Amino acid sequence: MSKAKKPEFRPNDYVVYPAHGVGQIVSIEQQDIAGIALELFVISFEKDKMTLRVPTHKASEVGMRQLSTPDVVGEAMKTLRGKAKVKKAMWSRRAQEYEQKINSGDLIAIAEVVRDLHRADDQREQSYSERQLYEAAMERLTREVAAVSGSDETAAQKQVDEVLVGRAAAA
């Protein structure tokens, strides 16, 4: 087995794991699993009270990445300001697409889900499954915006809400 390139992540770095969002690398440890020595990233997802161990040589394969740059966050905010694109496909199909976008770990795709599922006060109620997807996407978006800007999630939530309300007012 050839040695994979040295991991670009270090302890205390914040990273995005596609299926779980923003986490912090607590340490890099060696473990013997089934007689094979593995080097693992230990990632803590504080809000979910969860710890994940990812083999260092598999990190990029599973889509683990550094936090987005402020430019990408700006692009996500621009996406939020856009007009919602609601396809006429069946809800189950759209829900599946939204779920894939949320779990892709791509901040722009997550912003699209938030934009498309956001409801202004004067619009019809969201169904339970719509609200679940919207809240999951919103949480992923605000966690990453907060981590990139160095603020807390409440400030990031406020920033995202202002963009969404501003969009509704302009419409």
N, C-alpha and C positions, 0 to 999 in steps of 0.2 A: 504494500500500500504506500503510494507516494505521499509525501508530506504536503498538505495543502498550504497555500500561501499564508503567511502570518496574519492572524485576524486583525482587522483595522479597528476593532472595538476594545476598549479598556474598562477596567472597573470604574464605577461612578458615572460612566457615559449613559446618557438617556438614548434609548433605541426604540424603534417601532417594530413590533412583531405583528405581522398582518392580522392574525386571528384574535389578538388581544389588545392591540393599541400600544400606548406608550408605557414603557417599563424602564427600570434602571438596572444596569449590570452591577450586581453586588460584588461578585468575584469571578475568577476563572479557576476552576478546580480540576484535579485529575481524579478519575474514578475508574475502577476496574469493573466492567460489565461483561458478563459471560466470558471472562478470561481475556478480554481486550481492553487495553488501556485507552481511555478516552479523555480528551480535554473538553471541558464543558463550560459554557457561559452560564452563570447563575443569575437569572433575571427576576427582579422583584416587581410585581404589579401591586403597589401599595394599596390602591383603592379597592382592588378586588381581593386583597389578602391572599395573593397567590404567588407562588414561586415556580419558575419554569427553568428547566435545564436544557440547553441546546448545545449539541456537539459543535465545537468551533468550526470544524470543516464543513458543516451543513448550514451554517448561518445564512450565507447568501442564497443557497438553494431554497431554503424555506421562505425567503423574502425579507429576512430581517435587514433593517436599514437604519442609517443615522436619522436623526430628526430632520425634518424639512428645513430648507433655508428660509430666511425671512421673505425672499422673493417668491418662493412657492406658496407661502402663507398669503402673501399679497394676491397671488394668482387665484388662490382658493376663495378669498374674499370677493374678488372680481366675479368669480363663478357664482357666488351666492347672490350677487346683485342682478345676475341675468334673469331672463324670463324662464319660469318653470317649464320643463319639457315633459308633459305627461302623455305617454303613448296610449293608444287605444287598445292595447293588448289586454288579455285577461289579467285580473289582479294577481293570480297565482304566479303567472309568468313574470310580471313586473316585480313582484315581491322577491322572486328568485334572483332577478338581475340586481335589485337593490342590495340584497344580502351579499352577492358576489362583490359588488363595489365596496361595501363596508369592510368585508374581509380581505380585500385586495391590499389594504394598507396604503393605498394611493390617496393622498390628501385631497387632490382635485376631485377624484371620483366620489369620495365621501361628501365633499361639499355639494356635488351635484345631487346626491340623495337628500341632503338637508334642504337644498333649494326646492327640489321637486315635491317633497312631502310637507313642506312648511305650509301652515294654514293661517291666514290672517283671521282676526276675530269675526269678520263678517262672512267668512266662508263656511261651507258645510263642515260638520264634525268629522274628525278622523275615525276610522274604524280602529278596533283594538290593535290589529296587526300593523296597520299603518303607523299608529302611535309608537308601537314597540320599535319598529325599524327607524322611525324618525329620531326617537330618543337614543337609540344605539349609535346612529350616525352622528348626532349632535354631541354625544359624550366623547366619541373618538376625535371629532374635530376640535372641540374645546380643550381636550387634554393636550393635543399636540400644539395648538395655538398657545396655550399657557406655557408649555415646556419650551417652545421656541422663543417666546417673548420674555420668559423669566418671570411671568406674573402668576397669580393663582388662577384656578379654574373659574372662580366667580367672575373675575375681571374679563377673562377670555369669553365666558358665556355672555357677558354684557356686550362685549365688542361684536360678537356674532349676532346677537339679538338686534343691536342697533342697525347692522347692515341689512338684516331681514326686514325690519320695520321700515327702514328707509326705502327699501325696494318696494314694499307694499304701498307706501305713500306716493311714490313716483308713478306707480302703475295706474 
